[in-house]
Amino acid sequence: MKLFDCQNIVIFLTLFLSFVQAFGQRKSANNLSYFDDRKLHFGFYLGLNTMDYRITNYNNVLENPVFIDNQKLKDNALGFYGNQQSFSAEVYTILPGFTVGGVVNFRLTRDFDLRFTPGMSLGSRFFQYFIPINKSVYQITGMDEKTYLSTPSAYVDLPVGIRYKGFRHYNLRPYIYIGAAYRHDLENKRITESVVHLKKGGGYAEIGMGIDSYLEYFRFTAEFRFSYGFNSLIRHDSDPEKAIPYYGYIFKELNSNIFTLLIYFE
């Protein structure tokens, strides 16, 4: 999906949410008056996400511990680097992904809910290295440059958190969300596994805000959520027998950030 398409979708969702909110405020009677009194209810959600990395690079790639006592690996790496040891990398061309899942909501008090929202998030990230990539890489791997530099992800999301709800005004009710999540990546064979070795799972702190809109038959909610990855996903290992470039060894730490726009139906 192109970034332009994502912008169109976001504009559509924004206009749709504005319509829902205007409709909710126009009604003089409160819809679903007893909805929030339920002890337990269920629902589902759809969303758009963008994935990013927080990157810490080594000042010199040979500082990476994989090169300690491994002269063969060092020689192979420098051969592909053209003996250049200092460079950096960053994420570029952030593209939208898709999120889907279910909702289990447990009412704690009048103002607090406990939420469990398991689901799945699909997305990808692309790296840019500030060093020319040896063109023989593509002959070895059989991939083009764009494919070679991408890291696709298929996360199983396991978030749990607390919602603090504000006062309801007619058919609208704002809230803030604070929680934590564990995500496991199902991408068993990464197309960039030769370049960047990543761990499969990681923990996240999450914060979000949104507005509940009470319609005649269901509650419609729009939420923006930010997920901050705690642990570094980089895996410092190697296979010195493979004739591959070791561009991924420039990463000292690689932490995940995920921004998500969620639409709930409950």
Secondary structure, 3 states (H helix, E strand, C coil): CCHHHHHHHHHHHHHHHHHHHHHHHHCCCCCCCCHHHCCEEEEEEEEEEEEEEEEEECCCHHHCHHHCCCHHHHHHHHHHHCCCCCCCEEEECCCEEEEEEEEEEEECCCCEEEEECCEEEEEEEEEEECCCCCCHHHHHHCCCHHHHCEEEEEEEEEEEEEEEECCCECCEEEEEEEEEEEEEECCCCCCCCCCCCECCEEEEEEEEEEEEEECCCCEEEEEEEEEEECCCCECCCCCCCCCCCCHHHHEEEEEEEEEEEEEEEC
